[in-house]
């Protein structure tokens, strides 16, 4: 098992984000972003563990269930399989704001992942599209890449996941 991991936020990084205040509640609402399969396949081929770290507050708000979220994650991997790619694992915070230590920007989901996947923080990254994603990565001791939306605190910015992965692989060669 490779100790280098790429942690990804889900909504806005892997799939199209729901409108503000709404949630991706079913596989019918799931639409992968362009080049996601290629990006994840490159990470898989390079030996990285690809781990999704996602806040899913809609569960706490009773807008969806954990089974709905698990179905969405199964569908993501099903679609990725068509491009010879896969996500190794998904770690989910189902809680409302302020009631747990796993909701980003807290690091509880990273600590859960670390129990299953050894992590060398110096050569692992967090890729997200929001300040809480970037802060969570930094709180855990990772370099971070903001995608789609520049986040001033991020170590790097990329237009999309594929560009972020290309940056990681280029930095690895140095």
Secondary structure, 3 states (H helix, E strand, C coil): CCCCEEEECCECCCECCCCCCCCCCCHHHCCECCCHHHHHHHHHHCCCEEEEEEECCCCCCCCCCHHHHHHHHHHHHHHHHCCCCCCCEEEEECCCCCCCCCCCCCCHHHHHHHHHCCCCHHHCEEEECCHHHHHHHHHHCCEEEEECCCCCCCCEEECCHHHHHHHHHHHHHC
